[in-house]
Amino acid sequence: MSDDTRQRIDQIVRSNDILLFMKGTALFPQCGFSSRAVAILDHLGAPFETFDVLQDPEVRAGIKEYSDWPTIPQLYVRGEFVGGSDIMMEMFESGELKALVDGTDA
């Protein structure tokens, strides 16, 4: 990944409290995992932003290296990588994700 791409991704991550890199948009997810991730965040009532990796091949490839995580979607909360849709589901079911997005302890 180029330094420019790394800097762009870092800026995107740091500019949003809750950010989901996904395939498609929140209104029109383009894969089941992205759809599930959006549904989880919607259910929590968390205000979040999305980045459609299908619209930017450099970010699509670079985000995997940036996070050292091989799949998309990827959730970031206050600049920290949380995980993909499976981890989001586990954290949602345990209550950890609600506490994280709310900024409270579980």
LINGI-V5437 format. One record per backbone hydrogen bond with DSSP energy under -1.0 kcal/mol. CO is the residue of the C=O (numbers start at 1). NH is the residue of the N-H. E is the energy in kcal/mol with one decimal. If there is no record, write none. Layout:
BEGIN
co-><CO:CO>
nh-><NH:NH>
e-><E:E>
END
This chain:
BEGIN
co-><2:3:4:5:6:7:8:9:10:11:13:17:18:19:20:21:22:23:28:31:32:33:34:35:36:37:38:39:40:41:42:49:51:52:53:56:57:58:59:62:63:64:74:75:76:77:80:83:84:85:86:87:88:89:90:91:95:96:97:98:99>
nh-><6:7:8:9:10:11:12:13:14:15:16:78:49:76:51:74:53:30:25:35:36:37:38:39:40:41:42:43:44:46:45:20:22:55:56:60:61:62:63:66:67:69:21:82:19:80:77:75:88:89:90:91:92:93:94:97:99:100:101:102:104>
e-><-2.4:-2.6:-2.4:-2.7:-2.6:-2.4:-2.4:-2.8:-2.5:-1.3:-1.1:-4.4:-2.6:-2.8:-2.2:-2.1:-2.6:-3.2:-1.2:-2.3:-2.4:-2.2:-2.4:-2.3:-2.2:-2.1:-2.9:-2.5:-1.8:-1.8:-1.0:-2.4:-2.6:-1.4:-1.1:-2.6:-2.2:-2.8:-2.8:-2.9:-2.1:-1.3:-2.8:-3.4:-2.7:-1.8:-2.5:-2.6:-2.5:-2.4:-2.3:-2.7:-2.6:-2.6:-1.7:-1.7:-1.8:-2.4:-2.9:-2.2:-2.8>
END
